[in-house]
Amino acid sequence: MVSRKLSGRYNIIDMKIMVKVKTNSKKPGVAQIDSTHFIVRVKEPPLVGKANVAVVKDMAGFLNIPPSSLELVSGEKSKNKSLSTGNK
């Protein structure tokens, strides 16, 4: 389990997540391949970081954690990205 809510606070386990992004998708969503690999489809185009923001938001929703707990580690201009969770 990636997160638990304890008395109104999130307890987030630090982990690295590998994401393959498909932009300009007609059907946005998140598909889990295994425990750390995901495919994320977003409607946003890969312009000016719009898709990156959407990926972080969608992954946070899928993992049931706040978006501020996810950080884009690598792949800012690539369809293969690494995200990190954990306490900041």
Backbone bond lengths (Angstrom), bond angles and torsions (degrees), N, CA, C in turn:
res aa  C-N    CA-C-N  psi(-1)  N-CA   C-N-CA  omega(-1)  CA-C   N-CA-C  phi
1 M - - - 1.451 - - 1.516 108.36 -
2 V 1.310 117.10 135.53 1.449 121.51 -175.57 1.515 111.67 -84.24
3 S 1.310 117.42 -35.56 1.460 117.74 -178.49 1.524 110.52 -143.68
4 R 1.323 114.24 155.91 1.453 122.32 174.22 1.506 107.34 -137.23
5 K 1.296 116.56 140.73 1.457 119.41 176.53 1.519 108.21 -99.33
6 L 1.318 115.21 117.06 1.454 121.33 -179.61 1.512 109.08 -117.15
7 S 1.290 116.14 114.35 1.470 122.84 178.46 1.532 112.58 45.60
8 G 1.331 116.41 49.01 1.458 121.20 175.65 1.514 115.17 84.89
9 R 1.324 119.21 -1.90 1.463 122.01 179.83 1.515 109.85 -119.21
10 Y 1.327 115.21 149.02 1.452 120.54 178.24 1.519 110.56 -91.79
11 N 1.297 116.33 135.06 1.451 123.13 173.51 1.529 105.64 -109.24
12 I 1.327 116.78 103.61 1.455 120.70 -171.73 1.519 110.04 -107.09
13 I 1.312 115.58 129.85 1.447 122.45 178.75 1.525 107.91 -82.63
14 D 1.322 117.52 134.23 1.457 121.50 179.50 1.523 109.33 -73.42
15 M 1.338 116.41 123.06 1.454 120.54 178.48 1.520 110.24 -152.38
16 K 1.316 115.48 157.90 1.458 122.09 177.70 1.523 108.04 -103.28
17 I 1.325 115.72 133.57 1.457 122.13 -177.52 1.517 108.85 -119.88
18 M 1.321 116.79 130.23 1.458 122.23 177.41 1.531 108.13 -101.05
19 V 1.335 115.73 129.55 1.465 121.04 -174.32 1.516 109.84 -128.71
20 K 1.327 116.08 134.55 1.463 121.85 169.72 1.522 106.11 -106.21
21 V 1.334 116.77 124.48 1.458 121.81 -173.25 1.522 110.52 -104.22
22 K 1.321 114.92 135.77 1.468 121.95 173.17 1.522 106.73 -119.35
23 T 1.344 116.13 110.07 1.457 121.78 -176.90 1.526 111.19 -89.19
24 N 1.316 115.81 168.81 1.473 123.37 179.35 1.526 111.85 54.29
25 S 1.304 117.16 36.74 1.457 122.24 -176.97 1.524 111.20 -84.19
26 K 1.316 115.83 140.94 1.463 120.28 176.11 1.525 111.05 -76.65
27 K 1.335 116.56 -27.83 1.464 121.99 179.70 1.522 109.68 -119.69
28 P 1.347 117.70 89.41 1.468 118.73 179.13 1.521 111.58 -69.60
29 G 1.333 115.17 150.87 1.458 119.88 178.21 1.510 111.58 165.65
30 V 1.323 115.19 176.40 1.462 122.58 -178.82 1.516 108.67 -121.77
31 A 1.331 116.07 131.25 1.463 121.71 175.58 1.519 108.13 -120.08
32 Q 1.326 116.62 129.22 1.463 121.33 -179.61 1.517 109.39 -92.78
33 I 1.337 116.13 126.27 1.462 121.54 178.41 1.528 109.84 -89.22
34 D 1.325 115.75 -50.88 1.466 121.80 172.01 1.528 107.27 -147.30
35 S 1.309 118.32 -162.84 1.464 119.91 -172.05 1.526 114.39 -65.88
36 T 1.326 118.52 -22.96 1.471 120.17 -178.66 1.530 113.87 -127.01
37 H 1.318 119.04 2.41 1.471 122.17 -178.82 1.530 110.31 -118.93
38 F 1.349 114.38 132.67 1.454 121.16 -175.91 1.524 110.27 -137.55
39 I 1.327 115.71 155.55 1.461 122.55 168.23 1.520 105.55 -114.73
40 V 1.337 116.19 126.27 1.461 121.59 -179.17 1.516 108.62 -118.29
41 R 1.321 115.64 122.99 1.467 121.38 176.13 1.525 107.99 -105.03
42 V 1.351 115.68 126.84 1.462 121.17 -179.29 1.522 109.56 -127.17
43 K 1.330 116.31 150.54 1.463 121.88 178.15 1.520 112.06 -75.13
44 E 1.318 116.77 -27.94 1.455 122.26 -173.15 1.528 111.63 -67.41
45 P 1.335 116.31 146.66 1.466 120.03 175.68 1.531 110.53 -79.19
46 P 1.330 117.14 159.95 1.472 119.41 179.85 1.528 111.46 -81.32
47 L 1.305 117.12 58.24 1.460 122.68 -179.09 1.520 110.48 -122.29
48 V 1.304 117.26 134.32 1.461 125.54 173.47 1.539 111.92 51.10
49 G 1.323 118.08 33.65 1.457 121.25 176.18 1.515 115.80 76.97
50 K 1.339 117.68 6.91 1.474 119.38 -179.08 1.522 111.74 -61.64
51 A 1.325 116.89 -41.80 1.460 120.18 -179.76 1.530 110.89 -67.19
52 N 1.326 117.70 -37.58 1.468 120.58 179.21 1.524 111.45 -62.29
53 V 1.310 116.88 -42.47 1.464 121.25 177.99 1.526 109.76 -62.39
54 A 1.330 116.78 -43.15 1.463 121.09 179.62 1.524 111.40 -65.18
55 V 1.326 117.34 -38.18 1.467 121.05 179.16 1.525 110.30 -63.44
56 V 1.318 117.38 -46.95 1.469 120.97 179.74 1.528 110.07 -61.65
57 K 1.325 116.52 -43.65 1.467 120.61 -179.44 1.535 111.08 -63.95
58 D 1.333 117.01 -45.54 1.465 120.67 -179.18 1.526 112.26 -66.94
59 M 1.340 117.20 -40.87 1.468 119.98 178.42 1.522 110.93 -65.74
60 A 1.319 116.71 -39.86 1.465 119.85 178.20 1.526 110.42 -62.49
61 G 1.321 116.51 -42.37 1.460 119.93 177.21 1.520 112.04 -63.51
62 F 1.322 117.04 -41.68 1.464 121.76 179.49 1.525 111.53 -64.25
63 L 1.341 116.24 -40.76 1.467 121.00 -178.88 1.523 113.36 -85.39
64 N 1.333 116.24 -4.34 1.464 122.45 -179.90 1.532 111.95 59.46
65 I 1.330 114.93 46.60 1.462 121.76 176.25 1.528 108.11 -131.11
66 P 1.326 118.92 160.55 1.459 120.13 178.37 1.533 110.81 -69.64
67 P 1.339 118.19 142.55 1.471 121.11 179.41 1.524 113.31 -56.75
68 S 1.303 117.66 -28.49 1.467 120.49 179.64 1.528 112.15 -67.91
69 S 1.331 117.79 -12.67 1.459 121.55 179.27 1.520 112.98 -87.58
70 L 1.331 117.26 -6.92 1.461 121.60 178.21 1.514 109.61 -105.15
71 E 1.323 115.99 140.92 1.457 121.63 179.06 1.527 108.73 -131.63
72 L 1.329 116.73 133.19 1.455 122.33 175.15 1.523 107.76 -76.67
73 V 1.342 116.99 112.93 1.455 121.80 -175.66 1.524 110.94 -89.12
74 S 1.339 116.80 -44.36 1.456 120.51 179.67 1.526 109.78 -151.42
75 G 1.323 115.52 161.82 1.452 121.10 177.88 1.504 114.14 91.00
76 E 1.323 117.56 29.42 1.464 120.49 -177.91 1.529 112.11 -57.17
77 K 1.337 117.15 -35.22 1.465 120.83 -178.89 1.525 111.51 -116.16
78 S 1.311 116.68 25.76 1.462 122.20 -178.92 1.519 109.76 -126.29
79 K 1.339 116.37 158.84 1.462 118.35 176.27 1.525 111.58 -80.85
80 N 1.325 117.28 -14.65 1.465 122.07 174.58 1.520 108.31 -101.14
81 K 1.320 116.41 118.50 1.459 121.94 -174.28 1.524 111.30 -125.43
82 S 1.313 115.60 155.60 1.459 122.59 172.47 1.523 107.66 -116.89
83 L 1.313 114.98 129.89 1.464 121.70 175.51 1.517 107.65 -117.08
84 S 1.317 115.26 152.26 1.451 120.85 178.03 1.513 109.00 -127.06
85 T 1.322 115.69 139.16 1.460 120.84 174.03 1.510 107.71 -110.29
86 G 1.286 116.58 163.35 1.459 119.21 175.89 1.505 111.40 140.95
87 N 1.287 114.18 175.64 1.469 121.15 -179.27 1.515 109.63 -75.35
88 K 1.324 114.70 133.24 1.465 119.97 179.21 1.491 110.20 -105.80
